[in-house]
């Protein structure tokens, strides 16, 4: 499977996150006005497709405008922002410089203030009902 859509694949996302070593790899972007986001999104989709066999990992691209309900008042300092969670803990956070065959290259940053509780939301079995 490739990238998951939070609305169409809610049950699949929750199931993946509830697995041992469950991981959530989320990129926050803005397709409408961020040139870098438009350029990097296809690379993220290819990476998600290559790594999609990992049944304990959910790959999401959240658009600041299309998925605002998940982000609340959170505004990233720069885009696209990658957030990598495992078992509910934030492991990596940074501005994406590139997606590569087996991963990504980030400009690392500290955990942002007001970070939305994406793991808590997406790991609940019935959040989209």
N, C-alpha and C positions, 0 to 999 in steps of 0.2 A: 504494500500500500504506500501511497505517497503521502503528501501533506494532508492533514485532517482538517476538516471544517468544523469549528466549534458548534455550529447549529445542526448540521447534518450527521455528525459523528459523535455526538455527546456520550452515548453509551460506550462506544469503542474507546474514546479518550479515557473515561473513568475506569474502564476495565484495565487498560494498559497501566494507568498510574497506580492501581491497586496491586499490581504484580510486585514480587520481590525485586528490589532495585529499580522500581518504576522511575522513569525519567520523563521530564517535560522540557522540550526544547522549543522555545517560543521566540519569534522575532517580532518586534514592534516596528511597524513602518507606516508610510503614508504614500500609497500608490498614486494618488491624484497629483501631488505636488513635489514629491521627493525624487529627484532624478537618480540618486544613488540607490534608493529603494527599488525603483523600477528596474535598474540594471542588475541588482543583486537578487531580486526575488526568483528569477528563473534558475539561478545557481543554487539557491536554497531548495527549490523544488527538486532539482536533480539530485542533490545530496540526500534529501528525504527519501526519494525513490530508491536510491542505492542502499540506504540504511534501513529501509522500510520493513525488512524482514525481522527486525528487533521488535518482538511482540510486547515488550515492556516499555516502549518509548513512543511518546506522542509528539509529533512534529506539527507546530502551528505557526502560521503567519497571521498576526493580528494587526489590522489596519486601524490607525488612530481614529479614523472617522467611521468606518464600517463596524468596528467592534468597540466603540466607546463605552458601551454598557459594562464591559469587562474591566475597563481601565479606570473608571471613576474620574477623579480629578488629576490623575497622574499624567504629567507631561515630561517625556524624556528630554535630557539636555541636548541630545543629538540623535540622529537616526542613520541607519536602522540599529536598534538596540536588541542584542541577544541576551536572553535570560535562560540559563540552563539549571533546572532543578532536578534533584534526585531524592526520592523519598521525602519530599516536602522541603528540603533544604536547598537554598540557592548556592550552587557550586561555582557558577561563572556568570559574570555580568560585564558586558562591554559593547562598544560600538563596533559593528562589523566592518572590517576592512576587505575581507574576501572570504568566499566559501571555496574549499578545496576538496579533493577527492575523498578524503576521510574525515574532514572536519572543517574548521574555520580559523580565521586569523582575526583577533580582536584587539582593539585599543581598550585595555582593561580599565575598569573604574570601580569605585566602591559601590556598595548597594545603595541605590537611590532612596531618598526619603519618599514616603507615601507610595511605595511600591504596592501595586494591587495584589491581593491574595489569590493569584491565578491558580496555584496548586490547590488551595482549599476549594475554589469554585469548580474546577474541572475534575477533581477526584471524587466529587459527590455523584452517586449513581443517578440521581433524579434531578439534577440542577436544571436541565432544559425542559422539564415537564411543566 
